[in-house]
Amino acid sequence: MTPQPPSPEQQQRELIAEIAALGRCLPGSITTRQMRCGRERCACKADPPKLHGPYTYWTRKEHGRTIARLLSTEQTARYQPQIDNARRLRQLVTALEALAIHAAEDAETWGRK
């Protein structure tokens, strides 16, 4: 006997429960970069270059502008799980929206020809 797939209502309850359990959500991303400086005789201008860094940044958008903050190793370890939570939150909200769209199409028979 094949197990029944969860109903849309059950799927919605599971998604909402997962959202409630997420904890703090920090928008943006963490990136690590190596860079060249502006000094003329620096090793970063050599061939092959020895770039400065690595530097780790938390980057996000605020009012249409990109905001970047330099992070220490400790800060990176502290904030990365929160950024992962925000990414998971977006995935869960997308899944909830898909359920709602499917329910509306079924209720109104829009999806049928």
ZAGU-545258 format. One line per field, with one value per residue (C-alpha): residue number from 1; residue in three letters; chain; x, y, z. Coordinates in Angstrom, 3 decimals, always signed. Example, Ala and Ser with C-alpha at 12.3 -4.5 7.8 and 13.67 -1.06 7.14 Angstrom:
n: (1|2)
res: (ala|ser)
chain: (A|A)
u: (+12.300|+13.670)
v: (-4.500|-1.060)
w: (+7.800|+7.140)
END
This chain:
n: (1|2|3|4|5|6|7|8|9|10|11|12|13|14|15|16|17|18|19|20|21|22|23|24|25|26|27|28|29|30|31|32|33|34|35|36|37|38|39|40|41|42|43|44|45|46|47|48|49|50|51|52|53|54|55|56|57|58|59|60|61|62|63|64|65|66|67|68|69|70|71|72|73|74|75|76|77|78|79|80|81|82|83|84|85|86|87|88|89|90|91|92|93|94|95|96|97|98|99|100|101|102|103|104|105|106|107|108|109|110|111|112|113)
res: (met|thr|pro|gln|pro|pro|ser|pro|glu|gln|gln|gln|arg|glu|leu|ile|ala|glu|ile|ala|ala|leu|gly|arg|cys|leu|pro|gly|ser|ile|thr|thr|arg|gln|met|arg|cys|gly|arg|glu|arg|cys|ala|cys|lys|ala|asp|pro|pro|lys|leu|his|gly|pro|tyr|thr|tyr|trp|thr|arg|lys|glu|his|gly|arg|thr|ile|ala|arg|leu|leu|ser|thr|glu|gln|thr|ala|arg|tyr|gln|pro|gln|ile|asp|asn|ala|arg|arg|leu|arg|gln|leu|val|thr|ala|leu|glu|ala|leu|ala|ile|his|ala|ala|glu|asp|ala|glu|thr|trp|gly|arg|lys)
chain: (A|A|A|A|A|A|A|A|A|A|A|A|A|A|A|A|A|A|A|A|A|A|A|A|A|A|A|A|A|A|A|A|A|A|A|A|A|A|A|A|A|A|A|A|A|A|A|A|A|A|A|A|A|A|A|A|A|A|A|A|A|A|A|A|A|A|A|A|A|A|A|A|A|A|A|A|A|A|A|A|A|A|A|A|A|A|A|A|A|A|A|A|A|A|A|A|A|A|A|A|A|A|A|A|A|A|A|A|A|A|A|A|A)
u: (+0.000|+1.361|+1.315|-0.974|+0.735|-0.019|-3.053|-2.528|-3.752|-1.219|+1.547|+0.587|+0.680|+4.119|+5.489|+4.134|+5.572|+8.982|+8.772|+7.902|+10.924|+13.468|+14.642|+16.379|+16.577|+19.207|+18.834|+21.738|+24.747|+28.260|+31.075|+34.846|+37.061|+40.725|+41.699|+44.354|+45.238|+46.129|+49.855|+52.053|+54.805|+52.696|+52.936|+49.289|+50.423|+53.128|+52.911|+51.464|+49.715|+49.671|+46.270|+45.257|+42.778|+40.744|+38.145|+34.683|+31.670|+27.986|+26.190|+22.519|+20.220|+18.713|+16.424|+17.824|+21.446|+23.997|+25.341|+28.488|+29.974|+33.403|+33.087|+35.491|+35.745|+33.584|+30.939|+30.878|+30.280|+27.548|+25.672|+25.950|+23.195|+20.879|+21.514|+20.853|+17.564|+16.542|+17.260|+15.183|+12.386|+12.217|+12.025|+9.216|+7.223|+7.577|+6.237|+3.283|+2.525|+2.602|+0.103|-2.180|-1.980|-2.789|-5.750|-7.114|-6.789|-8.578|-11.334|-12.023|-11.236|-8.785|-6.235|-8.640|-9.456)
v: (+0.000|+3.380|+6.123|+9.052|+12.382|+15.071|+17.237|+20.887|+21.891|+19.573|+20.899|+24.455|+23.593|+21.988|+25.012|+27.443|+25.333|+25.376|+29.166|+29.547|+27.443|+29.351|+31.947|+35.163|+35.930|+38.329|+39.523|+39.628|+37.463|+36.891|+37.016|+36.748|+38.831|+39.414|+42.803|+45.021|+48.283|+51.655|+51.636|+51.547|+49.173|+46.762|+42.989|+42.985|+44.570|+41.928|+39.115|+36.884|+39.205|+38.581|+40.033|+41.504|+39.639|+37.582|+40.064|+38.864|+41.129|+41.023|+42.688|+43.676|+46.139|+49.013|+51.530|+50.479|+50.931|+48.218|+48.234|+46.238|+45.613|+44.091|+41.076|+39.376|+35.587|+35.517|+37.750|+35.582|+32.471|+34.267|+35.761|+33.005|+30.840|+33.880|+34.556|+30.858|+31.222|+34.188|+32.172|+29.267|+31.693|+32.907|+29.279|+28.481|+31.589|+30.653|+27.174|+28.697|+30.975|+27.986|+26.152|+29.205|+29.547|+25.873|+26.151|+29.218|+27.539|+24.436|+26.451|+28.571|+25.880|+28.276|+25.520|+23.327|+23.500)
w: (+0.000|-1.045|+1.605|+0.840|+0.108|+2.681|+1.987|+1.026|+4.492|+6.127|+3.856|+4.843|+8.560|+8.158|+6.276|+8.872|+11.703|+10.021|+9.615|+13.306|+14.288|+12.186|+14.671|+13.698|+9.969|+8.676|+5.062|+2.665|+2.009|+3.273|+0.741|+0.976|-1.291|-2.006|-3.461|-4.911|-3.210|-4.710|-3.905|-6.972|-5.735|-3.723|-4.119|-5.207|-8.499|-9.160|-11.705|-10.321|-7.858|-4.103|-3.260|+0.093|+2.231|+2.454|+3.705|+4.655|+4.133|+5.007|+2.090|+1.892|+0.153|+2.119|+0.384|-2.997|-1.936|-1.248|+2.305|+3.096|+6.537|+7.142|+9.473|+11.828|+11.925|+15.059|+13.496|+10.370|+12.466|+14.426|+11.454|+8.825|+10.437|+10.513|+6.825|+6.102|+8.037|+5.859|+2.711|+4.063|+4.984|+1.369|+0.168|+2.614|+1.683|-1.999|-1.201|+0.715|-2.233|-4.605|-2.388|-2.370|-6.164|-6.612|-4.198|-6.014|-9.414|-8.117|-6.439|-9.500|-12.114|-13.765|-14.252|-16.226|-19.898)
END
